[in-house]
Amino acid sequence: MAQKKRPVKSNKETVPLEPVFIKRSLSKSIVPYSGTMEFGYLET
């Protein structure tokens, strides 16, 4: 898995979506992945 944690430098759009994404990952028994939303979505 790519080691991309909090790509706030170039992905400012993921900042507001991070909390929702993290909560979603936790409810799906997935590690809090602050990487690309698409990557996490595919894991779900």
PDBQT receptor file of N, H, CA, C and O in Angstrom, charges set to zero:
ATOM      1  N   MET A   1       0.836  -1.208   0.000  1.00  0.00    +0.000 N 
ATOM      2  CA  MET A   1       0.000   0.000   0.000  1.00  0.00    +0.000 C 
ATOM      3  C   MET A   1       0.867   1.254   0.000  1.00  0.00    +0.000 C 
ATOM      4  O   MET A   1       1.902   1.309   0.664  1.00  0.00    +0.000 OA
ATOM      5  N   ALA A   2       0.443   2.224  -0.729  1.00  0.00    +0.000 N 
ATOM      6  H   ALA A   2      -0.398   2.180  -1.268  1.00  0.00    +0.000 HD
ATOM      7  CA  ALA A   2       1.210   3.470  -0.809  1.00  0.00    +0.000 C 
ATOM      8  C   ALA A   2       1.220   4.161   0.551  1.00  0.00    +0.000 C 
ATOM      9  O   ALA A   2       0.200   4.216   1.238  1.00  0.00    +0.000 OA
ATOM     10  N   GLN A   3       2.365   4.677   0.923  1.00  0.00    +0.000 N 
ATOM     11  H   GLN A   3       3.193   4.632   0.364  1.00  0.00    +0.000 HD
ATOM     12  CA  GLN A   3       2.474   5.352   2.224  1.00  0.00    +0.000 C 
ATOM     13  C   GLN A   3       2.176   6.835   2.072  1.00  0.00    +0.000 C 
ATOM     14  O   GLN A   3       3.052   7.677   2.269  1.00  0.00    +0.000 OA
ATOM     15  N   LYS A   4       0.924   7.151   1.718  1.00  0.00    +0.000 N 
ATOM     16  H   LYS A   4       0.212   6.467   1.558  1.00  0.00    +0.000 HD
ATOM     17  CA  LYS A   4       0.554   8.564   1.548  1.00  0.00    +0.000 C 
ATOM     18  C   LYS A   4      -0.376   8.956   2.680  1.00  0.00    +0.000 C 
ATOM     19  O   LYS A   4      -1.565   8.636   2.659  1.00  0.00    +0.000 OA
ATOM     20  N   LYS A   5       0.166   9.647   3.663  1.00  0.00    +0.000 N 
ATOM     21  H   LYS A   5       1.131   9.907   3.680  1.00  0.00    +0.000 HD
ATOM     22  CA  LYS A   5      -0.662  10.043   4.806  1.00  0.00    +0.000 C 
ATOM     23  C   LYS A   5      -0.851  11.550   4.821  1.00  0.00    +0.000 C 
ATOM     24  O   LYS A   5       0.110  12.311   4.931  1.00  0.00    +0.000 OA
ATOM     25  N   ARG A   6      -2.086  11.960   4.710  1.00  0.00    +0.000 N 
ATOM     26  H   ARG A   6      -2.867  11.342   4.621  1.00  0.00    +0.000 HD
ATOM     27  CA  ARG A   6      -2.446  13.384   4.719  1.00  0.00    +0.000 C 
ATOM     28  C   ARG A   6      -1.757  14.160   3.600  1.00  0.00    +0.000 C 
ATOM     29  O   ARG A   6      -0.874  14.976   3.863  1.00  0.00    +0.000 OA
ATOM     30  N   PRO A   7      -2.154  13.910   2.365  1.00  0.00    +0.000 N 
ATOM     31  CA  PRO A   7      -1.578  14.654   1.237  1.00  0.00    +0.000 C 
ATOM     32  C   PRO A   7      -2.186  16.044   1.134  1.00  0.00    +0.000 C 
ATOM     33  O   PRO A   7      -2.797  16.401   0.127  1.00  0.00    +0.000 OA
ATOM     34  N   VAL A   8      -2.004  16.831   2.213  1.00  0.00    +0.000 N 
ATOM     35  H   VAL A   8      -1.507  16.541   3.031  1.00  0.00    +0.000 HD
ATOM     36  CA  VAL A   8      -2.607  18.172   2.245  1.00  0.00    +0.000 C 
ATOM     37  C   VAL A   8      -1.823  19.125   1.348  1.00  0.00    +0.000 C 
ATOM     38  O   VAL A   8      -2.346  20.141   0.892  1.00  0.00    +0.000 OA
ATOM     39  N   LYS A   9      -0.570  18.782   1.105  1.00  0.00    +0.000 N 
ATOM     40  H   LYS A   9      -0.145  17.956   1.476  1.00  0.00    +0.000 HD
ATOM     41  CA  LYS A   9       0.281  19.670   0.287  1.00  0.00    +0.000 C 
ATOM     42  C   LYS A   9      -0.326  19.894  -1.096  1.00  0.00    +0.000 C 
ATOM     43  O   LYS A   9      -0.454  21.032  -1.546  1.00  0.00    +0.000 OA
ATOM     44  N   SER A  10      -0.694  18.818  -1.759  1.00  0.00    +0.000 N 
ATOM     45  H   SER A  10      -0.590  17.893  -1.394  1.00  0.00    +0.000 HD
ATOM     46  CA  SER A  10      -1.213  18.957  -3.123  1.00  0.00    +0.000 C 
ATOM     47  C   SER A  10      -2.697  18.613  -3.200  1.00  0.00    +0.000 C 
ATOM     48  O   SER A  10      -3.356  18.910  -4.197  1.00  0.00    +0.000 OA
ATOM     49  N   ASN A  11      -3.222  17.985  -2.147  1.00  0.00    +0.000 N 
ATOM     50  H   ASN A  11      -2.686  17.744  -1.338  1.00  0.00    +0.000 HD
ATOM     51  CA  ASN A  11      -4.645  17.626  -2.169  1.00  0.00    +0.000 C 
ATOM     52  C   ASN A  11      -5.397  18.409  -1.095  1.00  0.00    +0.000 C 
ATOM     53  O   ASN A  11      -5.687  17.888  -0.018  1.00  0.00    +0.000 OA
ATOM     54  N   LYS A  12      -5.707  19.658  -1.401  1.00  0.00    +0.000 N 
ATOM     55  H   LYS A  12      -5.472  20.081  -2.276  1.00  0.00    +0.000 HD
ATOM     56  CA  LYS A  12      -6.427  20.474  -0.418  1.00  0.00    +0.000 C 
ATOM     57  C   LYS A  12      -7.913  20.122  -0.416  1.00  0.00    +0.000 C 
ATOM     58  O   LYS A  12      -8.633  20.449   0.527  1.00  0.00    +0.000 OA
ATOM     59  N   GLU A  13      -8.365  19.459  -1.471  1.00  0.00    +0.000 N 
ATOM     60  H   GLU A  13      -7.780  19.193  -2.237  1.00  0.00    +0.000 HD
ATOM     61  CA  GLU A  13      -9.777  19.087  -1.545  1.00  0.00    +0.000 C 
ATOM     62  C   GLU A  13     -10.089  17.925  -0.609  1.00  0.00    +0.000 C 
ATOM     63  O   GLU A  13     -11.234  17.732  -0.198  1.00  0.00    +0.000 OA
ATOM     64  N   THR A  14      -9.061  17.157  -0.279  1.00  0.00    +0.000 N 
ATOM     65  H   THR A  14      -8.131  17.313  -0.613  1.00  0.00    +0.000 HD
ATOM     66  CA  THR A  14      -9.285  16.001   0.599  1.00  0.00    +0.000 C 
ATOM     67  C   THR A  14      -9.388  16.415   2.059  1.00  0.00    +0.000 C 
ATOM     68  O   THR A  14      -9.846  15.634   2.893  1.00  0.00    +0.000 OA
ATOM     69  N   VAL A  15      -8.969  17.629   2.377  1.00  0.00    +0.000 N 
ATOM     70  H   VAL A  15      -8.596  18.263   1.699  1.00  0.00    +0.000 HD
ATOM     71  CA  VAL A  15      -8.986  18.080   3.774  1.00  0.00    +0.000 C 
ATOM     72  C   VAL A  15     -10.401  18.053   4.357  1.00  0.00    +0.000 C 
ATOM     73  O   VAL A  15     -10.611  17.432   5.399  1.00  0.00    +0.000 OA
ATOM     74  N   PRO A  16     -11.379  18.706   3.720  1.00  0.00    +0.000 N 
ATOM     75  CA  PRO A  16     -12.744  18.718   4.255  1.00  0.00    +0.000 C 
ATOM     76  C   PRO A  16     -13.405  17.342   4.212  1.00  0.00    +0.000 C 
ATOM     77  O   PRO A  16     -14.334  17.074   4.974  1.00  0.00    +0.000 OA
ATOM     78  N   LEU A  17     -12.931  16.479   3.329  1.00  0.00    +0.000 N 
ATOM     79  H   LEU A  17     -12.177  16.697   2.711  1.00  0.00    +0.000 HD
ATOM     80  CA  LEU A  17     -13.528  15.151   3.192  1.00  0.00    +0.000 C 
ATOM     81  C   LEU A  17     -12.804  14.119   4.049  1.00  0.00    +0.000 C 
ATOM     82  O   LEU A  17     -13.236  12.970   4.147  1.00  0.00    +0.000 OA
ATOM     83  N   GLU A  18     -11.700  14.536   4.668  1.00  0.00    +0.000 N 
ATOM     84  H   GLU A  18     -11.349  15.469   4.589  1.00  0.00    +0.000 HD
ATOM     85  CA  GLU A  18     -10.925  13.588   5.474  1.00  0.00    +0.000 C 
ATOM     86  C   GLU A  18     -11.725  13.034   6.663  1.00  0.00    +0.000 C 
ATOM     87  O   GLU A  18     -11.808  11.817   6.828  1.00  0.00    +0.000 OA
ATOM     88  N   PRO A  19     -12.316  13.910   7.497  1.00  0.00    +0.000 N 
ATOM     89  CA  PRO A  19     -13.057  13.421   8.674  1.00  0.00    +0.000 C 
ATOM     90  C   PRO A  19     -14.151  12.419   8.307  1.00  0.00    +0.000 C 
ATOM     91  O   PRO A  19     -14.304  11.390   8.965  1.00  0.00    +0.000 OA
ATOM     92  N   VAL A  20     -14.898  12.723   7.268  1.00  0.00    +0.000 N 
ATOM     93  H   VAL A  20     -14.773  13.559   6.733  1.00  0.00    +0.000 HD
ATOM     94  CA  VAL A  20     -15.983  11.820   6.852  1.00  0.00    +0.000 C 
ATOM     95  C   VAL A  20     -15.402  10.508   6.359  1.00  0.00    +0.000 C 
ATOM     96  O   VAL A  20     -15.922   9.432   6.657  1.00  0.00    +0.000 OA
ATOM     97  N   PHE A  21     -14.324  10.607   5.604  1.00  0.00    +0.000 N 
ATOM     98  H   PHE A  21     -13.901  11.480   5.362  1.00  0.00    +0.000 HD
ATOM     99  CA  PHE A  21     -13.701   9.401   5.048  1.00  0.00    +0.000 C 
ATOM    100  C   PHE A  21     -13.144   8.518   6.169  1.00  0.00    +0.000 C 
ATOM    101  O   PHE A  21     -13.307   7.298   6.158  1.00  0.00    +0.000 OA
ATOM    102  N   ILE A  22     -12.483   9.165   7.138  1.00  0.00    +0.000 N 
ATOM    103  H   ILE A  22     -12.351  10.156   7.147  1.00  0.00    +0.000 HD
ATOM    104  CA  ILE A  22     -11.905   8.407   8.256  1.00  0.00    +0.000 C 
ATOM    105  C   ILE A  22     -13.013   7.702   9.033  1.00  0.00    +0.000 C 
ATOM    106  O   ILE A  22     -12.889   6.526   9.374  1.00  0.00    +0.000 OA
ATOM    107  N   LYS A  23     -14.096   8.426   9.311  1.00  0.00    +0.000 N 
ATOM    108  H   LYS A  23     -14.197   9.381   9.035  1.00  0.00    +0.000 HD
ATOM    109  CA  LYS A  23     -15.208   7.814  10.056  1.00  0.00    +0.000 C 
ATOM    110  C   LYS A  23     -15.750   6.620   9.288  1.00  0.00    +0.000 C 
ATOM    111  O   LYS A  23     -16.073   5.587   9.874  1.00  0.00    +0.000 OA
ATOM    112  N   ARG A  24     -15.845   6.767   7.984  1.00  0.00    +0.000 N 
ATOM    113  H   ARG A  24     -15.583   7.606   7.508  1.00  0.00    +0.000 HD
ATOM    114  CA  ARG A  24     -16.380   5.695   7.142  1.00  0.00    +0.000 C 
ATOM    115  C   ARG A  24     -15.433   4.487   7.206  1.00  0.00    +0.000 C 
ATOM    116  O   ARG A  24     -15.885   3.346   7.304  1.00  0.00    +0.000 OA
ATOM    117  N   SER A  25     -14.143   4.741   7.151  1.00  0.00    +0.000 N 
ATOM    118  H   SER A  25     -13.776   5.667   7.071  1.00  0.00    +0.000 HD
ATOM    119  CA  SER A  25     -13.168   3.647   7.178  1.00  0.00    +0.000 C 
ATOM    120  C   SER A  25     -13.259   2.899   8.505  1.00  0.00    +0.000 C 
ATOM    121  O   SER A  25     -13.187   1.671   8.546  1.00  0.00    +0.000 OA
ATOM    122  N   LEU A  26     -13.420   3.663   9.598  1.00  0.00    +0.000 N 
ATOM    123  H   LEU A  26     -13.478   4.660   9.566  1.00  0.00    +0.000 HD
ATOM    124  CA  LEU A  26     -13.468   3.038  10.914  1.00  0.00    +0.000 C 
ATOM    125  C   LEU A  26     -14.707   2.140  11.030  1.00  0.00    +0.000 C 
ATOM    126  O   LEU A  26     -14.641   1.048  11.594  1.00  0.00    +0.000 OA
ATOM    127  N   SER A  27     -15.805   2.602  10.504  1.00  0.00    +0.000 N 
ATOM    128  H   SER A  27     -15.858   3.489  10.046  1.00  0.00    +0.000 HD
ATOM    129  CA  SER A  27     -17.031   1.792  10.605  1.00  0.00    +0.000 C 
ATOM    130  C   SER A  27     -16.929   0.553   9.720  1.00  0.00    +0.000 C 
ATOM    131  O   SER A  27     -17.652  -0.421   9.931  1.00  0.00    +0.000 OA
ATOM    132  N   LYS A  28     -16.047   0.583   8.743  1.00  0.00    +0.000 N 
ATOM    133  H   LYS A  28     -15.459   1.374   8.571  1.00  0.00    +0.000 HD
ATOM    134  CA  LYS A  28     -15.877  -0.581   7.852  1.00  0.00    +0.000 C 
ATOM    135  C   LYS A  28     -14.699  -1.437   8.314  1.00  0.00    +0.000 C 
ATOM    136  O   LYS A  28     -14.197  -2.265   7.554  1.00  0.00    +0.000 OA
ATOM    137  N   SER A  29     -14.264  -1.244   9.541  1.00  0.00    +0.000 N 
ATOM    138  H   SER A  29     -14.672  -0.572  10.159  1.00  0.00    +0.000 HD
ATOM    139  CA  SER A  29     -13.116  -1.971  10.099  1.00  0.00    +0.000 C 
ATOM    140  C   SER A  29     -11.887  -1.794   9.231  1.00  0.00    +0.000 C 
ATOM    141  O   SER A  29     -11.146  -2.744   8.980  1.00  0.00    +0.000 OA
ATOM    142  N   ILE A  30     -11.678  -0.570   8.776  1.00  0.00    +0.000 N 
ATOM    143  H   ILE A  30     -12.280   0.202   8.980  1.00  0.00    +0.000 HD
ATOM    144  CA  ILE A  30     -10.490  -0.312   7.952  1.00  0.00    +0.000 C 
ATOM    145  C   ILE A  30      -9.602   0.696   8.686  1.00  0.00    +0.000 C 
ATOM    146  O   ILE A  30     -10.099   1.582   9.381  1.00  0.00    +0.000 OA
ATOM    147  N   VAL A  31      -8.315   0.555   8.528  1.00  0.00    +0.000 N 
ATOM    148  H   VAL A  31      -7.911  -0.164   7.963  1.00  0.00    +0.000 HD
ATOM    149  CA  VAL A  31      -7.388   1.464   9.195  1.00  0.00    +0.000 C 
ATOM    150  C   VAL A  31      -7.645   2.897   8.729  1.00  0.00    +0.000 C 
ATOM    151  O   VAL A  31      -7.860   3.127   7.539  1.00  0.00    +0.000 OA
ATOM    152  N   PRO A  32      -7.625   3.871   9.659  1.00  0.00    +0.000 N 
ATOM    153  CA  PRO A  32      -7.839   5.274   9.279  1.00  0.00    +0.000 C 
ATOM    154  C   PRO A  32      -6.861   5.709   8.198  1.00  0.00    +0.000 C 
ATOM    155  O   PRO A  32      -5.747   6.136   8.502  1.00  0.00    +0.000 OA
ATOM    156  N   TYR A  33      -7.262   5.606   6.964  1.00  0.00    +0.000 N 
ATOM    157  H   TYR A  33      -8.166   5.260   6.716  1.00  0.00    +0.000 HD
ATOM    158  CA  TYR A  33      -6.371   5.946   5.855  1.00  0.00    +0.000 C 
ATOM    159  C   TYR A  33      -6.647   7.351   5.361  1.00  0.00    +0.000 C 
ATOM    160  O   TYR A  33      -7.706   7.616   4.790  1.00  0.00    +0.000 OA
ATOM    161  N   SER A  34      -5.706   8.248   5.575  1.00  0.00    +0.000 N 
ATOM    162  H   SER A  34      -4.847   8.033   6.039  1.00  0.00    +0.000 HD
ATOM    163  CA  SER A  34      -5.895   9.633   5.150  1.00  0.00    +0.000 C 
ATOM    164  C   SER A  34      -5.321   9.850   3.758  1.00  0.00    +0.000 C 
ATOM    165  O   SER A  34      -4.926  10.959   3.399  1.00  0.00    +0.000 OA
ATOM    166  N   GLY A  35      -5.282   8.789   2.993  1.00  0.00    +0.000 N 
ATOM    167  H   GLY A  35      -5.603   7.888   3.284  1.00  0.00    +0.000 HD
ATOM    168  CA  GLY A  35      -4.739   8.901   1.639  1.00  0.00    +0.000 C 
ATOM    169  C   GLY A  35      -5.819   9.307   0.654  1.00  0.00    +0.000 C 
ATOM    170  O   GLY A  35      -6.739  10.047   1.003  1.00  0.00    +0.000 OA
ATOM    171  N   THR A  36      -5.712   8.826  -0.574  1.00  0.00    +0.000 N 
ATOM    172  H   THR A  36      -4.965   8.224  -0.858  1.00  0.00    +0.000 HD
ATOM    173  CA  THR A  36      -6.688   9.208  -1.591  1.00  0.00    +0.000 C 
ATOM    174  C   THR A  36      -8.025   8.553  -1.293  1.00  0.00    +0.000 C 
ATOM    175  O   THR A  36      -8.084   7.369  -0.962  1.00  0.00    +0.000 OA
ATOM    176  N   MET A  37      -9.089   9.316  -1.411  1.00  0.00    +0.000 N 
ATOM    177  H   MET A  37      -9.042  10.278  -1.680  1.00  0.00    +0.000 HD
ATOM    178  CA  MET A  37     -10.415   8.790  -1.124  1.00  0.00    +0.000 C 
ATOM    179  C   MET A  37     -10.740   7.622  -2.060  1.00  0.00    +0.000 C 
ATOM    180  O   MET A  37     -11.336   6.630  -1.639  1.00  0.00    +0.000 OA
ATOM    181  N   GLU A  38     -10.352   7.744  -3.312  1.00  0.00    +0.000 N 
ATOM    182  H   GLU A  38      -9.869   8.550  -3.655  1.00  0.00    +0.000 HD
ATOM    183  CA  GLU A  38     -10.653   6.686  -4.287  1.00  0.00    +0.000 C 
ATOM    184  C   GLU A  38     -10.019   5.361  -3.853  1.00  0.00    +0.000 C 
ATOM    185  O   GLU A  38     -10.635   4.300  -3.954  1.00  0.00    +0.000 OA
ATOM    186  N   PHE A  39      -8.788   5.442  -3.375  1.00  0.00    +0.000 N 
ATOM    187  H   PHE A  39      -8.287   6.304  -3.293  1.00  0.00    +0.000 HD
ATOM    188  CA  PHE A  39      -8.088   4.229  -2.959  1.00  0.00    +0.000 C 
ATOM    189  C   PHE A  39      -8.840   3.556  -1.812  1.00  0.00    +0.000 C 
ATOM    190  O   PHE A  39      -9.049   2.343  -1.812  1.00  0.00    +0.000 OA
ATOM    191  N   GLY A  40      -9.241   4.374  -0.834  1.00  0.00    +0.000 N 
ATOM    192  H   GLY A  40      -9.070   5.359  -0.834  1.00  0.00    +0.000 HD
ATOM    193  CA  GLY A  40      -9.968   3.835   0.313  1.00  0.00    +0.000 C 
ATOM    194  C   GLY A  40     -11.323   3.301  -0.107  1.00  0.00    +0.000 C 
ATOM    195  O   GLY A  40     -11.794   2.291   0.415  1.00  0.00    +0.000 OA
ATOM    196  N   TYR A  41     -11.941   3.980  -1.044  1.00  0.00    +0.000 N 
ATOM    197  H   TYR A  41     -11.558   4.801  -1.468  1.00  0.00    +0.000 HD
ATOM    198  CA  TYR A  41     -13.259   3.552  -1.489  1.00  0.00    +0.000 C 
ATOM    199  C   TYR A  41     -13.188   2.178  -2.131  1.00  0.00    +0.000 C 
ATOM    200  O   TYR A  41     -14.076   1.348  -1.940  1.00  0.00    +0.000 OA
ATOM    201  N   LEU A  42     -12.131   1.941  -2.893  1.00  0.00    +0.000 N 
ATOM    202  H   LEU A  42     -11.409   2.615  -3.049  1.00  0.00    +0.000 HD
ATOM    203  CA  LEU A  42     -11.972   0.651  -3.555  1.00  0.00    +0.000 C 
ATOM    204  C   LEU A  42     -11.773  -0.451  -2.511  1.00  0.00    +0.000 C 
ATOM    205  O   LEU A  42     -12.206  -1.587  -2.704  1.00  0.00    +0.000 OA
ATOM    206  N   GLU A  43     -11.118  -0.103  -1.410  1.00  0.00    +0.000 N 
ATOM    207  H   GLU A  43     -10.766   0.820  -1.253  1.00  0.00    +0.000 HD
ATOM    208  CA  GLU A  43     -10.877  -1.076  -0.349  1.00  0.00    +0.000 C 
ATOM    209  C   GLU A  43     -12.197  -1.479   0.284  1.00  0.00    +0.000 C 
ATOM    210  O   GLU A  43     -12.356  -2.621   0.715  1.00  0.00    +0.000 OA
ATOM    211  N   THR A  44     -13.150  -0.548   0.345  1.00  0.00    +0.000 N 
ATOM    212  H   THR A  44     -13.021   0.380  -0.004  1.00  0.00    +0.000 HD
ATOM    213  CA  THR A  44     -14.458  -0.864   0.919  1.00  0.00    +0.000 C 
ATOM    214  C   THR A  44     -15.165  -1.778  -0.046  1.00  0.00    +0.000 C 
ATOM    215  O   THR A  44     -16.296  -2.191   0.210  1.00  0.00    +0.000 OA
TER     216      THR A  44
